[in-house]
């Protein structure tokens, strides 16, 4: 059993089951790089403030760097009796360079150390996720630009409502992911605060230079209250929330891709390389990727709820409960990154069945709203125009006719405001291009938005 840094106060040995139960090394080892980065900055500051000598600092930093190498090469032996990554590294440092290694923890506690590590880790991951969002948006924008003349039915209540451009539909998702990226940028402000120097909870009597550490680690701000600094995990909660929204957006998109690739819709085909077959039904091609992303959304929501519930009611300052912050956070990072990566690849290979989409958009009464608008533009109050149009639809259904098959006489029997121009109004392409206000589905507006979004991503 390894000697523990806090062994001095204890007479009895830790029960093996407790050692295993309390250890976080199984998952917090992924913080090693940040732990070492933080320790090196702390050590430099101790030297600058003359708390340790420059010879001591050199030794410690050299030791830390060689530990980093051994972790990276896979030769580092983790010890669960040493609980977490912080103690594993510290113990190895002392074994390597002798008792001077014990000076590294001067004016520091694992409480401010772990808070620092998570912030450093999350900062990198948020930036990586933002980059993946941009990659994904570029793929969607390209797809929208390449399919500008594809018309599809827009839906409400999953009933065909009005025709829209497929590009407009795709760009709706780009708007969502654009907000997601902005939200992550906003969160970075609060991740980017240096907690180190708060020590266990009260601060320290050593004359530290916290701003120097902040400068070394590229933090624009330092925390202003030591109790808050060691117990604040708001930034992790915000990250999990932003990730939940992002996954919700991916999940809505997944649902549509699943529906669209069914034989009932047949709007798209996912590439074989993103689907699997059935072990029993030879004809099947399953959209596993969007299904899994939709499914994984649940665990990301779950991670947010675990984190919030863990933090609820915790008295200040650090409590061991807080060790439970890492797994939900890590799992969220992994799930979001994996989902974005695979989605991005899948969307570059998607096949669009434009004939099917257009067919579905042209069927039945998809431009009936245009008739009501046509009448309203001729002075008929919209409510009345709506009623008249409803009657026309009822009539067509009874006669088993489409709107395009009505004679002028039939149109006029519903309102004397109708003339042959009504046929132009109900033309699908025209009805789309008439929606030419900012945010509308006209080709002009969509092209404009594509150009703007290209500059954003
Ligand atoms: N492994 C711990 C965690 O992740 C580090 C902080 C431990 N602090 C303590 N006072 N036991 O929360």
Boltz pocket constraint, residues with backbone or C-beta under 6 A from the ligand:
constraints:
  - pocket:
      binder: B
      contacts: [[A, 24], [A, 28], [A, 83], [A, 84], [A, 110], [A, 111], [A, 114], [A, 318], [A, 319], [A, 320], [A, 322], [A, 323], [A, 324]]
      max_distance: 6.0
